C-alpha cells in the first residue's frame, strides 16, 4: 500500500524548491517549454512533443518525478518507466523453459492521448492529504496538473507522463493480473505493450482478447487490433526474440550497426537540425540501454565482448555528437 501524501502547502513548495510566484509564472508560459517534431513511422508520420531541457517546467517535472512519483508502488506486472525495471525484464518472465507456449502481444491505441484530464485529477488527488484545507488541497492538485500536462493532456514528451499513465492504468493492471492468474496466463505490461503467455492456446481466442478490451475500456482505453501479435513457441518484440531464451533479432542488430556506420563514416557531415540531433541522441541512448540489458543475460564470452564493444562505441558517439541539449 502506498502511504506517501503531501501533508501541507508549504511541503509542496519545498518539494519543488521554488516559490509560488515563480511556479505560477512558469505555468503561464509553459507552451514555450515544449517543441514539436515529426516522427516518421512505417506507415505515415505523426507529430509528437519534446520538452526543452534547462527550463523551469522541465526542472519542476523532474522534482515531481523524484520526490512524489518515486514513492508510489506499482504492481509487479508493470515494467515501463519503473525504477530498476526494464524492457528486458518485461520479457524475461515469459521464457518458455522448453515447454510449448503461446504468446500474445496486445497494443493499447493512442495510449497517452487516451488519458482523460478528469482521470489525472482523480489519481493525483490520492497523494494529497485530506487533512489539508480544501482550498489548499485543490490548489496543490491544480498546480501539479498544470505542471505535468499540456492542452489538458499528459503528452508523450512530458517526463512525468509515464508515471501518470502507470497511475491511471494501475487499477486495470490489477484486474487484468487477477483475471490472468485464474486461467493460467502470465501478464506483463510495458507502457502500451501488453504481453501474455500461456501453455494454453486460449489466449489466441477472440474471447480472451475481448475480455481484456472490456477491462481497459472502463478507463477509456482501446486495443489497436491491427498490432495484435499471436505466436507459438517464440515471439519477436522490439529487437528481442523470446522463446526458450532471449536473443537479439537480426533486424535490431542491423539497425544498430547502421546508425554506428552512419555516424562514423567520413561522409557524415553533421545533423540536419537540432531536432535531427535530438532524435539521433534518443536512438543512441535507447540502443545503449538495450545492449546493456542484453549483455547481462549473455553467457557466451565472445558474444559478450562484441556487445560490450558496441556499447563503448555508442557511448563515444553520444559524447562526441549528442551531448548538447535542446
C-alpha positions in Angstrom: 0.0 0.0 0.0 1.3 3.5 -0.9 1.4 5.7 2.2 3.0 8.8 0.7 1.0 12.0 0.9 1.7 15.7 0.6 0.7 17.0 4.0 0.9 20.8 3.7 1.1 23.5 1.1 4.5 24.5 2.4 5.8 21.0 2.0 4.7 21.0 -1.7 6.7 24.1 -2.5 9.6 22.7 -0.5 9.5 19.7 -2.8 9.5 21.9 -5.8 12.3 24.0 -4.3 10.6 27.0 -5.8 8.4 29.9 -4.5 4.7 30.2 -5.5 5.1 33.2 -7.9 7.9 31.6 -9.8 5.9 28.3 -10.3 2.7 30.1 -11.4 4.7 32.2 -13.9 6.3 29.1 -15.4 2.9 27.5 -15.8 1.6 30.6 -17.6 4.3 30.3 -20.2 4.6 26.5 -20.3 3.9 26.2 -24.0 7.3 27.7 -24.6 8.8 24.8 -22.7 7.9 22.3 -25.5 8.8 21.8 -29.1 7.1 19.7 -31.7 8.8 17.4 -34.1 7.8 15.0 -36.9 8.2 11.3 -36.2 8.4 9.0 -39.2 6.5 5.7 -38.9 6.3 2.6 -41.1 3.1 4.0 -42.5 2.9 7.8 -42.5 4.1 10.0 -39.7 2.9 12.0 -36.7 4.0 15.0 -34.6 5.0 14.5 -31.0 6.2 16.9 -28.4 9.6 17.2 -26.7 10.3 19.0 -23.5 13.1 21.7 -23.7 15.7 20.9 -21.1 17.1 23.6 -18.7 13.8 25.4 -18.3 11.7 25.6 -15.2 8.8 23.3 -16.3 11.4 20.6 -17.1 13.0 21.1 -13.6 9.6 21.1 -11.8 8.6 17.8 -13.6 11.9 16.2 -12.6 11.3 17.2 -9.0 7.7 15.8 -9.0 9.0 12.6 -10.5 11.8 12.3 -8.0 10.0 13.5 -4.8 6.4 12.4 -5.4 6.1 9.7 -8.1 9.2 7.7 -7.0 7.3 7.0 -3.7 4.5 5.3 -5.5 4.5 1.5 -5.9 3.2 -0.3 -9.0 2.0 -3.9 -9.5 4.7 -6.5 -10.3 3.3 -6.9 -13.8 4.3 -3.3 -14.7 7.7 -2.7 -16.2 7.6 0.5 -18.2 9.0 3.6 -16.5 9.6 1.9 -13.2 12.9 2.2 -11.3 15.1 -0.9 -11.6 12.7 -2.4 -14.2 13.5 -2.5 -17.9 12.0 -3.6 -21.2 14.3 -6.7 -21.0 12.8 -7.5 -17.6 9.4 -7.1 -19.1 10.2 -10.1 -21.4 12.3 -12.4 -19.2 9.4 -14.0 -17.2 7.9 -15.2 -20.5 10.7 -17.5 -21.3 9.2 -20.9 -22.1 11.7 -23.3 -20.4 11.4 -25.8 -23.2 7.7 -26.1 -22.8 5.2 -25.4 -25.6 4.0 -21.9 -25.1 1.6 -19.4 -26.8 2.3 -15.7 -26.9 0.0 -12.8 -27.4 1.0 -9.1 -27.7 -1.8 -6.5 -27.5 -1.2 -2.8 -28.2 -3.1 0.0 -26.5 -4.2 2.5 -29.1 -3.1 6.2 -28.6 -2.0 5.4 -25.0 -1.1 8.9 -23.8 -3.8 10.7 -25.8 -6.4 8.4 -24.3 -5.8 9.7 -20.8 -8.6 12.0 -19.7 -7.9 15.1 -17.7 -10.5 14.0 -15.1 -8.7 10.8 -14.5 -5.5 12.7 -13.9 -7.1 14.8 -11.3 -8.6 11.7 -9.7 -5.5 9.7 -9.5 -3.3 12.5 -8.3 -5.7 13.6 -5.6 -5.0 10.4 -3.7 -1.4 11.7 -2.9 -2.5 14.9 -1.3 -3.6 14.6 2.4 -7.2 15.1 3.3 -6.0 17.0 6.3 -5.1 20.0 4.2 -7.8 22.7 3.9 -9.9 22.1 0.8 -8.9 25.3 -0.9 -5.2 24.5 -0.5 -5.7 20.9 -1.5 -7.5 21.9 -4.7 -4.8 24.5 -5.4 -1.9 22.0 -5.0 -3.7 19.5 -7.2 -4.3 22.1 -9.9 -0.6 23.1 -9.8 0.6 19.5 -10.2 -1.8 19.0 -13.2 -0.8 22.3 -14.8 2.9 21.5 -14.4 2.6 18.0 -15.8 0.1 18.5 -18.7 -0.2 20.5 -21.9 -3.5 21.3 -23.5 -5.3 19.1 -20.9 -3.3 16.0 -21.9 -0.5 14.0 -20.3 1.5 14.3 -23.6 4.2 11.9 -24.5 7.0 14.4 -24.3 6.5 15.3 -20.7 8.8 13.4 -18.4 6.0 13.0 -15.8 3.6 11.4 -18.3 4.9 7.8 -18.0 4.3 7.8 -14.2 0.9 9.4 -14.6 0.0 6.8 -17.2 1.0 4.0 -14.8 -1.0 5.6 -12.0 -4.1 5.7 -14.1 -3.7 2.2 -15.5 -2.8 0.7 -12.2 -6.4 -0.5 -11.3 -6.7 -2.0 -14.7 -3.3 -3.8 -14.3 -4.5 -5.3 -11.1 -7.8 -6.5 -12.7 -6.0 -8.0 -15.7 -3.4 -9.7 -13.5 -6.1 -11.3 -11.3 -8.1 -12.4 -14.4 -5.0 -14.0 -15.9 -4.0 -15.8 -12.7 -7.3 -17.5 -12.7 -6.9 -19.0 -16.1 -3.1 -19.8 -16.0 -1.9 -16.8 -18.1 1.2 -14.7 -17.4 0.8 -11.0 -17.9 3.3 -8.1 -18.1 2.9 -4.5 -19.4 5.5 -2.0 -20.7 3.7 1.3 -21.5 1.2 0.5 -24.3 2.6 -3.1 -24.9 0.7 -5.9 -23.1 2.3 -9.3 -23.3 0.6 -12.6 -22.4 2.0 -16.1 -22.4 0.4 -19.4 -21.6 0.6 -23.1 -22.2 -3.0 -22.9 -23.5 -4.0 -21.6 -26.9 -7.0 -19.9 -25.2 -5.1 -16.6 -25.2 -5.3 -16.6 -29.0 -9.1 -16.6 -28.9 -11.3 -13.6 -29.5 -13.0 -14.3 -26.2 -9.7 -13.7 -24.3 -8.9 -10.5 -26.3 -12.4 -9.2 -25.8 -12.2 -9.8 -22.1 -9.0 -7.6 -21.9 -10.7 -5.0 -24.0 -13.7 -5.0 -21.7 -11.4 -4.3 -18.7 -9.4 -1.4 -20.2 -12.4 0.3 -21.8 -13.5 1.2 -18.3 -10.9 3.9 -18.4 -11.4 4.9 -22.0 -8.6 2.7 -23.4 -8.9 0.6 -26.6 -6.8 -2.0 -28.3 -5.2 -1.4 -31.7 -6.3 -4.7 -33.2 -4.0 -4.2 -36.2 -1.0 -4.5 -34.0 -2.1 -7.7 -32.3 0.6 -10.4 -32.5 -0.1 -14.1 -31.9 2.8 -16.6 -31.9 3.5 -20.1 -30.8 6.9 -21.2 -29.2 8.6 -17.8 -29.6 7.8 -14.1 -30.3 9.8 -11.2 -31.6 9.3 -7.8 -30.0 11.3 -4.6 -30.4 14.5 -6.4 -31.3 14.3 -9.3 -28.8 13.2 -12.8 -29.7 11.6 -14.6 -26.7 11.3 -18.3 -26.6 13.4 -20.9 -24.7 15.8 -18.0 -24.2 16.1 -14.3 -25.2 18.3 -13.3 -28.1 18.8 -10.2 -30.3 17.0 -10.2 -33.6 18.9 -9.8 -36.8 16.8 -6.7 -37.7 17.7 -5.0 -34.4 21.4 -5.8 -34.8 21.3 -4.4 -38.4 19.7 -1.2 -37.2 22.3 -0.7 -34.5 25.1 -1.3 -37.0 23.5 1.1 -39.5 23.5 4.1 -37.1 27.0 3.4 -35.9 28.2 3.2 -39.5 26.4 6.4 -40.5 28.0 8.4 -37.7 31.5 7.0 -38.1 31.8 7.2 -41.9 33.7 10.1 -43.4 30.6 11.1 -45.4 28.8 12.2 -42.2 29.0 16.0 -42.1 26.6 16.7 -39.2 23.0 16.8 -38.3 20.3 18.4 -40.4 19.0 20.4 -37.5 18.6 20.3 -33.7 15.6 18.0 -33.9 17.6 15.5 -36.0 20.2 15.6 -33.3 17.6 15.1 -30.6 16.1 12.1 -32.3 19.6 10.6 -33.0 20.6 11.1 -29.4 17.5 9.3 -28.2 18.1 6.4 -30.6 21.7 6.0 -29.4 20.7 6.2 -25.8 18.0 3.6 -26.4 20.4 1.3 -28.2 22.9 1.6 -25.5 20.4 0.8 -22.8 19.1 -2.1 -24.9 22.6 -3.6 -25.3 23.5 -3.2 -21.7 20.4 -5.1 -20.6 21.1 -7.8 -23.2 24.7 -8.1 -22.2 23.7 -9.1 -18.6 21.9 -12.1 -20.0 24.6 -13.3 -22.4 26.7 -16.3 -21.2 28.8 -16.7 -24.4 32.1 -14.8 -23.6 32.9 -14.0 -27.2 29.4 -12.6 -27.9 29.6 -10.6 -24.7 32.8 -9.0 -25.9 31.3 -8.0 -29.2 28.3 -6.4 -27.4 30.5 -4.6 -24.9 32.5 -3.1 -27.9 29.3 -1.8 -29.5 28.2 -0.3 -26.2 31.5 1.5 -25.9 31.2 2.7 -29.5 27.7 4.1 -28.9 28.8 5.8 -25.8 31.7 7.5 -27.6 29.2 8.7 -30.3 26.8 10.1 -27.7 29.7 12.1 -26.1 31.0 13.2 -29.5 27.9 14.3 -31.2 24.9 14.4 -28.9 25.8 15.8 -25.5 24.1 19.2 -26.1 20.5 19.6 -25.1 17.7 21.2 -26.9 
